[in-house]
Amino acid sequence: MWPYKTPGIPDQLFARLPGIPLSKREVRILLISSLRMPPNSVLWDIGAGTGTIPVEIGLLCPEAKIIAVERDEEVAGLIQKNCDLFGVKNVEVVRGNAPDCFEKLEAKPDRICLEGGKPIGKILEQAWEYLQPDGRIVTPASNLENLYTLSKGLSELQARNIEVVQSAVNRLETRGIHQTFAAVDPIFILSGEKL
């Protein structure tokens, strides 16, 4: 399905379910870059949704262990379907509510991608407890409330090397007989390290 050694799988190649969010290709590339994955690390993807991040990281880092956490059984099945579609073998899909399921996860994370869940502040705080020293957490925020909560949370946790990047991506689309640029929803990507 994706014979390349670079991230950026086109969105339309992933299996989808109505109403289930998908991190757009350009945003995924920024998230993956922000994670700074060592080859054999452990990644928790919390609120993994469609499973785009586990699939991309699984292909880029086949020695890594990826745990995709998703509360909904049907959505967890979608993540597994996308892993199977792309031949990714190093993803474990865990159906559970964050942060309650964290204590049951055997491998402690070197990297965390916090893509969703409620309450997001509590999930961030609990995930931080499991993050290994020198670990890194990356989380997108698509609204002002989450941006504030996550930014405040990283500060209170005394995360180091905090970065906030705001993406503004436009894609060329055909509308009728014209081609025009359409904005992909702007998103903030926050990251920080546990030293």
TORKOL-4160 file (C-alpha; in steps of 0.2 Angstrom, whole numbers, padded with zeros to 4 digits, m for minus):
195
<pt num="1" X="0000" Y="0000" Z="0000"/>
<pt num="2" X="0014" Y="0012" Z="0004"/>
<pt num="3" X="0031" Y="0007" Z="m0003"/>
<pt num="4" X="0040" Y="0023" Z="0003"/>
<pt num="5" X="0052" Y="0026" Z="0017"/>
<pt num="6" X="0044" Y="0043" Z="0021"/>
<pt num="7" X="0028" Y="0048" Z="0030"/>
<pt num="8" X="0013" Y="0056" Z="0022"/>
<pt num="9" X="0001" Y="0043" Z="0016"/>
<pt num="10" X="m0013" Y="0051" Z="0007"/>
<pt num="11" X="m0029" Y="0052" Z="0018"/>
<pt num="12" X="m0040" Y="0042" Z="0005"/>
<pt num="13" X="m0029" Y="0027" Z="0007"/>
<pt num="14" X="m0035" Y="0024" Z="0025"/>
<pt num="15" X="m0051" Y="0014" Z="0029"/>
<pt num="16" X="m0064" Y="0026" Z="0037"/>
<pt num="17" X="m0079" Y="0026" Z="0048"/>
<pt num="18" X="m0092" Y="0041" Z="0047"/>
<pt num="19" X="m0089" Y="0054" Z="0061"/>
<pt num="20" X="m0072" Y="0047" Z="0066"/>
<pt num="21" X="m0058" Y="0060" Z="0065"/>
<pt num="22" X="m0043" Y="0057" Z="0054"/>
<pt num="23" X="m0027" Y="0067" Z="0056"/>
<pt num="24" X="m0024" Y="0075" Z="0039"/>
<pt num="25" X="m0008" Y="0070" Z="0030"/>
<pt num="26" X="0001" Y="0087" Z="0033"/>
<pt num="27" X="m0004" Y="0087" Z="0051"/>
<pt num="28" X="0002" Y="0069" Z="0053"/>
<pt num="29" X="0019" Y="0074" Z="0046"/>
<pt num="30" X="0021" Y="0088" Z="0059"/>
<pt num="31" X="0015" Y="0076" Z="0073"/>
<pt num="32" X="0028" Y="0062" Z="0068"/>
<pt num="33" X="0042" Y="0075" Z="0066"/>
<pt num="34" X="0038" Y="0082" Z="0084"/>
<pt num="35" X="0038" Y="0064" Z="0091"/>
<pt num="36" X="0057" Y="0062" Z="0087"/>
<pt num="37" X="0055" Y="0043" Z="0088"/>
<pt num="38" X="0070" Y="0033" Z="0092"/>
<pt num="39" X="0070" Y="0017" Z="0082"/>
<pt num="40" X="0066" Y="0004" Z="0096"/>
<pt num="41" X="0055" Y="0015" Z="0107"/>
<pt num="42" X="0038" Y="0013" Z="0114"/>
<pt num="43" X="0024" Y="0024" Z="0109"/>
<pt num="44" X="0007" Y="0026" Z="0116"/>
<pt num="45" X="m0006" Y="0034" Z="0104"/>
<pt num="46" X="m0020" Y="0039" Z="0115"/>
<pt num="47" X="m0037" Y="0043" Z="0106"/>
<pt num="48" X="m0029" Y="0035" Z="0091"/>
<pt num="49" X="m0045" Y="0037" Z="0080"/>
<pt num="50" X="m0043" Y="0030" Z="0063"/>
<pt num="51" X="m0025" Y="0024" Z="0067"/>
<pt num="52" X="m0016" Y="0035" Z="0055"/>
<pt num="53" X="m0002" Y="0039" Z="0067"/>
<pt num="54" X="0001" Y="0020" Z="0073"/>
<pt num="55" X="0001" Y="0015" Z="0054"/>
<pt num="56" X="0014" Y="0029" Z="0049"/>
<pt num="57" X="0025" Y="0026" Z="0064"/>
<pt num="58" X="0024" Y="0007" Z="0062"/>
<pt num="59" X="0030" Y="0008" Z="0045"/>
<pt num="60" X="0044" Y="0021" Z="0049"/>
<pt num="61" X="0050" Y="0012" Z="0065"/>
<pt num="62" X="0047" Y="m0007" Z="0063"/>
<pt num="63" X="0057" Y="m0010" Z="0079"/>
<pt num="64" X="0046" Y="0001" Z="0089"/>
<pt num="65" X="0031" Y="m0005" Z="0100"/>
<pt num="66" X="0016" Y="0005" Z="0097"/>
<pt num="67" X="0001" Y="0004" Z="0108"/>
<pt num="68" X="m0015" Y="0012" Z="0101"/>
<pt num="69" X="m0028" Y="0016" Z="0114"/>
<pt num="70" X="m0046" Y="0019" Z="0109"/>
<pt num="71" X="m0062" Y="0018" Z="0120"/>
<pt num="72" X="m0074" Y="0013" Z="0106"/>
<pt num="73" X="m0074" Y="m0005" Z="0101"/>
<pt num="74" X="m0079" Y="m0002" Z="0083"/>
<pt num="75" X="m0066" Y="0012" Z="0081"/>
<pt num="76" X="m0053" Y="0000" Z="0089"/>
<pt num="77" X="m0057" Y="m0012" Z="0075"/>
<pt num="78" X="m0055" Y="0001" Z="0062"/>
<pt num="79" X="m0037" Y="0004" Z="0069"/>
<pt num="80" X="m0033" Y="m0014" Z="0067"/>
<pt num="81" X="m0041" Y="m0014" Z="0050"/>
<pt num="82" X="m0029" Y="0000" Z="0044"/>
<pt num="83" X="m0014" Y="m0009" Z="0052"/>
<pt num="84" X="m0019" Y="m0025" Z="0042"/>
<pt num="85" X="m0021" Y="m0015" Z="0026"/>
<pt num="86" X="m0004" Y="m0008" Z="0027"/>
<pt num="87" X="0004" Y="m0023" Z="0034"/>
<pt num="88" X="0009" Y="m0015" Z="0050"/>
<pt num="89" X="0013" Y="m0029" Z="0063"/>
<pt num="90" X="0020" Y="m0019" Z="0078"/>
<pt num="91" X="0004" Y="m0010" Z="0084"/>
<pt num="92" X="m0006" Y="m0017" Z="0099"/>
<pt num="93" X="m0023" Y="m0010" Z="0099"/>
<pt num="94" X="m0030" Y="m0008" Z="0117"/>
<pt num="95" X="m0049" Y="m0004" Z="0119"/>
<pt num="96" X="m0050" Y="0006" Z="0135"/>
<pt num="97" X="m0054" Y="0023" Z="0142"/>
<pt num="98" X="m0040" Y="0035" Z="0146"/>
<pt num="99" X="m0033" Y="0037" Z="0159"/>
<pt num="100" X="m0041" Y="0022" Z="0168"/>
<pt num="101" X="m0033" Y="0009" Z="0156"/>
<pt num="102" X="m0015" Y="0016" Z="0158"/>
<pt num="103" X="m0011" Y="0005" Z="0173"/>
<pt num="104" X="m0015" Y="m0011" Z="0163"/>
<pt num="105" X="m0003" Y="m0006" Z="0148"/>
<pt num="106" X="0013" Y="m0017" Z="0151"/>
<pt num="107" X="0026" Y="m0007" Z="0141"/>
<pt num="108" X="0029" Y="0011" Z="0148"/>
<pt num="109" X="0031" Y="0024" Z="0134"/>
<pt num="110" X="0046" Y="0033" Z="0128"/>
<pt num="111" X="0034" Y="0044" Z="0117"/>
<pt num="112" X="0016" Y="0048" Z="0119"/>
<pt num="113" X="0005" Y="0055" Z="0106"/>
<pt num="114" X="m0011" Y="0062" Z="0115"/>
<pt num="115" X="m0024" Y="0064" Z="0101"/>
<pt num="116" X="m0040" Y="0065" Z="0111"/>
<pt num="117" X="m0050" Y="0060" Z="0126"/>
<pt num="118" X="m0060" Y="0069" Z="0139"/>
<pt num="119" X="m0055" Y="0077" Z="0151"/>
<pt num="120" X="m0040" Y="0081" Z="0141"/>
<pt num="121" X="m0031" Y="0089" Z="0156"/>
<pt num="122" X="m0033" Y="0074" Z="0167"/>
<pt num="123" X="m0027" Y="0062" Z="0153"/>
<pt num="124" X="m0011" Y="0073" Z="0150"/>
<pt num="125" X="m0007" Y="0073" Z="0169"/>
<pt num="126" X="m0010" Y="0054" Z="0171"/>
<pt num="127" X="0000" Y="0050" Z="0155"/>
<pt num="128" X="0014" Y="0060" Z="0161"/>
<pt num="129" X="0016" Y="0049" Z="0176"/>
<pt num="130" X="0019" Y="0034" Z="0165"/>
<pt num="131" X="0031" Y="0043" Z="0153"/>
<pt num="132" X="0049" Y="0037" Z="0154"/>
<pt num="133" X="0063" Y="0050" Z="0159"/>
<pt num="134" X="0069" Y="0058" Z="0143"/>
<pt num="135" X="0052" Y="0054" Z="0136"/>
<pt num="136" X="0042" Y="0066" Z="0124"/>
<pt num="137" X="0024" Y="0070" Z="0123"/>
<pt num="138" X="0015" Y="0078" Z="0108"/>
<pt num="139" X="m0003" Y="0083" Z="0107"/>
<pt num="140" X="m0013" Y="0092" Z="0094"/>
<pt num="141" X="m0026" Y="0106" Z="0099"/>
<pt num="142" X="m0039" Y="0111" Z="0087"/>
<pt num="143" X="m0048" Y="0123" Z="0098"/>
<pt num="144" X="m0044" Y="0137" Z="0110"/>
<pt num="145" X="m0050" Y="0128" Z="0126"/>
<pt num="146" X="m0039" Y="0113" Z="0122"/>
<pt num="147" X="m0024" Y="0124" Z="0118"/>
<pt num="148" X="m0026" Y="0133" Z="0135"/>
<pt num="149" X="m0028" Y="0117" Z="0145"/>
<pt num="150" X="m0014" Y="0108" Z="0136"/>
<pt num="151" X="m0002" Y="0122" Z="0137"/>
<pt num="152" X="m0006" Y="0125" Z="0156"/>
<pt num="153" X="m0004" Y="0107" Z="0159"/>
<pt num="154" X="0013" Y="0105" Z="0151"/>
<pt num="155" X="0019" Y="0120" Z="0161"/>
<pt num="156" X="0012" Y="0113" Z="0178"/>
<pt num="157" X="0020" Y="0097" Z="0174"/>
<pt num="158" X="0037" Y="0106" Z="0172"/>
<pt num="159" X="0039" Y="0099" Z="0154"/>
<pt num="160" X="0055" Y="0105" Z="0147"/>
<pt num="161" X="0059" Y="0111" Z="0129"/>
<pt num="162" X="0040" Y="0115" Z="0126"/>
<pt num="163" X="0036" Y="0119" Z="0108"/>
<pt num="164" X="0020" Y="0125" Z="0100"/>
<pt num="165" X="0018" Y="0125" Z="0082"/>
<pt num="166" X="0002" Y="0131" Z="0072"/>
<pt num="167" X="0000" Y="0124" Z="0055"/>
<pt num="168" X="m0009" Y="0133" Z="0041"/>
<pt num="169" X="m0010" Y="0121" Z="0026"/>
<pt num="170" X="m0020" Y="0124" Z="0010"/>
<pt num="171" X="m0023" Y="0111" Z="m0003"/>
<pt num="172" X="m0027" Y="0113" Z="m0021"/>
<pt num="173" X="m0045" Y="0107" Z="m0025"/>
<pt num="174" X="m0055" Y="0106" Z="m0041"/>
<pt num="175" X="m0072" Y="0114" Z="m0039"/>
<pt num="176" X="m0082" Y="0114" Z="m0055"/>
<pt num="177" X="m0071" Y="0119" Z="m0069"/>
<pt num="178" X="m0059" Y="0129" Z="m0057"/>
<pt num="179" X="m0045" Y="0125" Z="m0046"/>
<pt num="180" X="m0044" Y="0134" Z="m0029"/>
<pt num="181" X="m0035" Y="0132" Z="m0013"/>
<pt num="182" X="m0045" Y="0126" Z="0002"/>
<pt num="183" X="m0038" Y="0128" Z="0019"/>
<pt num="184" X="m0036" Y="0112" Z="0030"/>
<pt num="185" X="m0042" Y="0117" Z="0048"/>
<pt num="186" X="m0028" Y="0126" Z="0057"/>
<pt num="187" X="m0021" Y="0116" Z="0072"/>
<pt num="188" X="m0009" Y="0118" Z="0086"/>
<pt num="189" X="0004" Y="0105" Z="0090"/>
<pt num="190" X="0011" Y="0106" Z="0107"/>
<pt num="191" X="0026" Y="0095" Z="0113"/>
<pt num="192" X="0037" Y="0094" Z="0128"/>
<pt num="193" X="0050" Y="0083" Z="0136"/>
<pt num="194" X="0051" Y="0074" Z="0153"/>
<pt num="195" X="0069" Y="0077" Z="0160"/>
